[in-house]
Amino acid sequence: MDKITLVFGASLKPERYSNKAIHALIDKNYGVVAFGLRVGNIRGVEVHNKLPLKIAIDTVTLYLNAGRQKEYYSYLVDLKPRRVIFNPGTENFELISILEKEGIIVGNRLHLGSFVYRKLLNLIYVSRIRLSLSSLQPVVKR
């Protein structure tokens, strides 16, 4: 277990994906440490609610939404993980840019692709509303 994963935004609730990720990592014999809002234990992994965790981290997997990540930017950079994985709902282009400038690999581009896809769908939806509104204007026949 020389590669340790930090589950950042760990939840004690079994239905949460961060909790499921801890179970999956343990099942695959990965070293796991966890940081979350509440102190607790998930299958023998202590969930800490205070930083810093003084340990060499290979991978950080984020389960904290973009709005709550800002206060942890410098901590994540100072941690110097090999990579950071952005899970669905945690995508944050500002943090991605900071990490990439520091030479930290940003993982799971598939999720980032789905983020871009959702943004594109939203843009199409907004455009459709604009088109619908423009169609309410009187049509001038020549």
Buried (B, 14 or more C-beta within 10 A) or exposed (E): EEEBBBBBBBBBEEEBBBBEBBBEBBEEEBBBBBBBEEEBEBEEBEBBEEEEBEEEBBBBBBBBEBEEBEEBBEBBBEBEBBBBBBBBEBBBEEBBEBBEEEEBEBBBEEBBEEBEEEEEEEEEEEEEEEEEEEEEEEEEEE
